[in-house]
Amino acid sequence: MPLSETLARADADLAAGRIPVARQRLRGLVSSFPHDLTLRRRLAEVYRLYGDAAEAGRWMYLEEDRDADETAAFEARYRSPAWRMKALAWRGPETMAATSFAENQLLGVRTACAEELGHPVDWDDPASYREGLEKKYGEAAYEPWTVGGVAAGVGCLVGALGFIAIWVNGVVALFD
């Protein structure tokens, strides 16, 4: 779907009060067009409707006129430079940024991440900063689905279905 059509649908969703749908459309657009600061700004506006200062700060991080409180909330939620790299969802070199402020912000985050991890990192190679997330926070930030994880999820689903079946049988027994 073309950018303009998706934006029109997001606007219609917002007008109709379908904020989560508009948010998802805009997130998809930012993913497809990571260098478009206007899309990031619009996504920040949607997060303001939720009252989520950290996410508004996340999507306004590359804007010079960003709100200081939102920026602080973003930096508090995404404490390490590696988490910020992941959160900003940028692709390509910093020189692709539309403004010099955005370029400097991106360069600052990447440089801080490289210094913290002790090796070069790259926006287009999440594995280059993934290891830092895993070591610092003791978890795989980008770990793909594992057999154990899928088995645990299926076990929870089976348990929930069993509970529902018992409940339904109990309700049916009341009416017998």
N, C-alpha and C positions, 0 to 999 in steps of 0.2 A: 504494500500500500504506500503511495507517495507521502512524503513528509507533510505537505499541505493538507492532504485529506485526513491524515492521522491527527494533526493539530486541530482541525475542525471538529473531529469526533471528540477529542479531549475537551475542547471548549463546550461542546454540546453536553458532554457528561457532567462537567462542572455546573453548567446552567441548570441541569436536571437534578443536581444534588448527588450525583454518582461519583463522589470524590475518589473512592478507592479505584474505580475503573479508570478515571482520568489519570490518577497517579501511576497506574500500571502502564498506560499508554505512553506517558511521558518518560517513565523509566526505560521502556523499550526504545524510545527515540534517542535518549541519551546514550544508550548502549550502542545503537547503530550510528550515531553521530556524536562521538565523544568530544569533538572539538567545538561544537556549537554551544557557546556560552549562553545564548538566549534560551535554549532548551533547559539548560541547567538552572537558569534563573526562574523559569516557569515551574520547574519541579520544586524549587525552594518555596515558591509561593503556595503550592499545594500543601507542602509539609507545614507551613505556617497555619493553614486551616486546621490542621491536626494539633497545633500547639507544640510541635516537635522542633524545638530550637536547634538541637544537634544535627538533625537531618537537613533543616533549612541551611544551617551553617556549612554542612557538607557540600551542598550543591551551589552555595554562593562563595565557596572558598577561593575561587579563582577571580572573583570580582573585587575591584578596588573599593566600591561603595558598599561592601558587605557590612553587616551588623556585628559589632565587636562581641556582644553577648552570645550571638549565634556561633561565631567563630570559636569562642572560648568553650561553648558547649560541645561543638564538634571535636575540638582538640582534647577535651576531657573524655569523651566517649571513645575516641580512637587515639589512645595514648601514645602509641609508638609510631614512628615514621613509616614503618612497614604496614601497619594497619591503615594509616592514612593513604598510602599508595594504593592499597586494595580498595579502600572506600571511594577514592576519587574516580576510579574507573576510567582512567586516561589511557590512551593508546598512542603510540608514536612518540617522536621526539618533542621536547618542550617547545621547539621552534614552530610547531604547528599551532600553538596557541594564538588566539585572535588578538591578544593585547600583550604588551610587555609586562604588565603586572601579573597576568596569568602565567606567562612564561617564567617569571621569577619565582612565583609561588611553587610551580611544579618543580623547577630546578632545586629550590630549597628543600622540598620534601624528599626528592630523590637523593640529594647530596647528604641530608641528615640520615637517611636510611642506610646509604652506603657506608657512612662513617660509623653508625651504630653496629652494623653487621661486619664491617672490616673487609668488604669486597664490593666490587661494582654491582649495581642493580639496574634493571631496565624495565621501563613501563610495559614493553611488549613481552616480557618474560617473567610472569608471576613467580615462577620457581626460583628466580634470583633473589626474591625477598621472602618467599614462603618459609624457607628454613629458619629465618629469623623469627617469624611468628611462632613456629613450632617450638623452637628452643626457649623463647622468652615466656610463652604462655602454656607450654606443655601440652599442646594439642595441634593437630594437623588442621591448619586453617583452610586448606584447599583439598583435603583428602577426598578422593572419589569414594563412591559407595563400596563398602566391603561386604563380604559374605556375612560376617558377624553382625554388622550394622543392619543389613537387610533381614537377617534372621531375628534380630531383636525387634525390629519393626513389625514383622509378620507375627511374632509372638504377642506383641501388644494388641494387634488387630484381632487375632484369634481370641485372646482373652476378652476383649471388648465385645466381640460377637457372642461369645459364650454368656457373658453377663446379660446382654440384650435378650438372648434366647431364654434364659432363666426368668427374667423379668416378664417377658411376653407370656410364658407359660403360667406364671403367677397370676397375671391379669386375666388370662383365659379361665383359669381355675376359679376365679372369683365369680364369674358369670355362668358357671356350670351348675 
